[in-house]
Amino acid sequence: MDLINHILFIVDIHKQQSKALAQAITICQAHQAKLTLIHIIDQSEKSHQQLKSYLDVNELQAHIKITRQQIIQPLVNQVAATSIEARLEILFGKADVEIPHFIAEHQVNFIIKSTGSENNHLNFTSQDLHLIRKTPCQVLLCSPNTTLPINNILVAIDPSDDDTQGKSLNTNLLKTASNLNRIFQSNLHIIHAWELAEENDLRHGLLRISTTEIDTLLENLATERQKQVESLVNQDIPADQHPEIHLVKGEPSQLFQEFIEQHQIDLLILGTVGRSGLSGFFLGNTAENIIRSVNCSVLTIKPDHS
């Protein structure tokens, strides 16, 4: 995990912020990073359009900015009580434009945002997923359902991704998990979800393969994956952290939420697809389905960002 030197905390006045900011402060202190609190005001909102009938644009912006500063001030005070170098930025515009622009201009390499509402299973919104796609750095989406301090961290890896990018991503995931595990003094869990390709066809198709043969294939594959995961863990996780390794058979988006609930996971770390396109970075169907299915905090990492 590269040194984090500038964290961007996205302030949403409509969501509970204290838990997410507490995590931002902890990570800032561990990395001696600076912190920017950013709040984007979208003047296309209906209420703002109505006010334009009575105030000119400059007067309206000044009025809104003062009001928002008053609302956000408790968060500023929370940071001011620490030794962290911090500032507040209030900008007018569209978040999906202003945030990527700010990141590029100010060399931000870590984003933290509060999301969802307590007891809401649909924890993450399309705007959250858009943020992951649009930004090149790590994104931590903090769920209000997460308990503090963070006690259990889960990192998902895939040793079957044996190309250069896949290997790099697995290394980045494990090193990031190890780093955060030390910061939060938590328990570290490592999970790999695996399947035998076309198992259903093998069992019920026209091929004459016995149940015994299929079970042997499954046994061998599970043993192979276990060895691959253990090799990666031994390479990238210090032995004194004593991580717990879990191999689960099946579709990750179906299995992860059940696992998270059973093991009281507070933070899930997973990788995204590294390719970029005209609209930003591809998230990948598996990662998106997992994010939509869980109700804990999620940290996403791209292959070329450790």
GIFENGI-V838976 format. One record per pair of residues at least 24 apart in sequence whose C-alpha atoms are under 8 Angstrom apart, sorted by the first residue. I is the first residue (numbers start at 0). J is the second residue. Records with the same first field share a line. If there is no record, write none. Layout:
I: J + J
//
This chain:
0: 171 + 174 + 175 + 178 + 304 + 305
1: 304 + 305
2: 30
3: 27 + 30 + 32 + 108 + 109
4: 30 + 31 + 32 + 33 + 107 + 108
5: 32 + 33 + 34 + 35 + 106 + 107 + 108 + 109
6: 32 + 33 + 34 + 35 + 107 + 108 + 109 + 110 + 111
7: 34 + 35 + 36 + 37 + 107 + 109 + 110 + 111
8: 34 + 35 + 36 + 37 + 110 + 111 + 112
9: 36 + 37 + 38 + 110 + 111 + 112 + 113
10: 36 + 37 + 38 + 39 + 71 + 112 + 113
11: 38 + 113
12: 70 + 71
14: 113 + 114 + 115 + 116
15: 113 + 116 + 143
16: 74 + 113
17: 74
18: 141 + 143 + 147
19: 111 + 112 + 113 + 141 + 142 + 143
20: 74
23: 111
24: 78 + 83
25: 182
26: 182
27: 83
28: 83
29: 182
31: 83
32: 83 + 84
33: 83 + 84 + 85
34: 83 + 84 + 85 + 86
35: 85 + 86 + 87 + 88
36: 85 + 86 + 87 + 88
37: 87 + 88 + 89 + 90
38: 87 + 88 + 89 + 90
39: 89 + 90 + 91 + 92 + 93 + 94 + 97
40: 89 + 90 + 91 + 92 + 93
41: 91 + 92 + 93 + 94
42: 91 + 92
64: 89
95: 129 + 130 + 133
99: 133 + 134
102: 134
107: 136
108: 136 + 137
109: 136 + 137 + 138 + 139
110: 136 + 137 + 138 + 139
111: 138 + 139 + 140 + 141
112: 138 + 139 + 140 + 141
113: 140 + 141 + 142 + 143
114: 140 + 141 + 142 + 143
115: 142 + 143
116: 142 + 143 + 144
117: 142 + 143 + 144
118: 144
119: 294
120: 292 + 293 + 294
121: 291 + 292 + 293 + 294
122: 291 + 293 + 294 + 295
123: 290 + 291
128: 282 + 287
131: 280 + 282 + 299
132: 278 + 279 + 280 + 281 + 282
133: 278 + 279 + 280
134: 279 + 280
135: 280 + 301 + 304
136: 300 + 301 + 304
137: 298 + 299 + 300 + 301 + 304
138: 298 + 299 + 300
139: 296 + 297 + 298 + 299
140: 296 + 297 + 298
141: 295 + 296 + 297
142: 294 + 295 + 296 + 297
144: 294 + 295 + 296
145: 265 + 266 + 295 + 296
146: 265
148: 183
149: 183 + 185 + 265 + 266
150: 183 + 184 + 185 + 186 + 264 + 265
151: 185 + 186 + 187 + 188 + 262 + 263 + 264 + 265 + 266
152: 176 + 180 + 185 + 186 + 187 + 188 + 264 + 265 + 266 + 267 + 268
153: 187 + 188 + 189 + 190 + 264 + 265 + 266 + 267 + 268
154: 187 + 188 + 189 + 190 + 267 + 268 + 269
155: 189 + 190 + 191 + 267 + 268 + 269 + 270
156: 189 + 190 + 191 + 269 + 270
157: 191 + 192 + 228
158: 224 + 227 + 228 + 231
159: 224
164: 273 + 302 + 303
165: 302
167: 302 + 303
168: 270 + 300 + 301 + 302 + 303 + 305
169: 231 + 270
170: 231 + 235
171: 300 + 302 + 304 + 305
172: 268 + 269 + 270 + 300 + 305
173: 232 + 235 + 236
174: 235 + 236 + 305
175: 305
176: 268
177: 236 + 237 + 240
186: 242
187: 240 + 241 + 242 + 243
188: 242 + 243 + 244 + 245
189: 242 + 243 + 244 + 245
190: 244 + 245 + 246 + 247
191: 228 + 245 + 246 + 247
192: 246 + 247 + 248 + 249 + 250 + 251
193: 221 + 224 + 246 + 247 + 248 + 249 + 250
194: 248 + 249 + 250
195: 220
221: 246
251: 285 + 289
252: 285 + 288 + 289 + 292
253: 289 + 292
255: 289 + 292 + 293
256: 292 + 293 + 294
259: 293 + 295
264: 295
265: 295 + 296
266: 295 + 296 + 297 + 298
267: 295 + 296 + 297 + 298
268: 297 + 298 + 299 + 300
269: 297 + 298 + 299 + 300
270: 299 + 300 + 301 + 302
271: 299 + 300 + 301 + 302
272: 301 + 302
273: 301 + 302 + 303
//
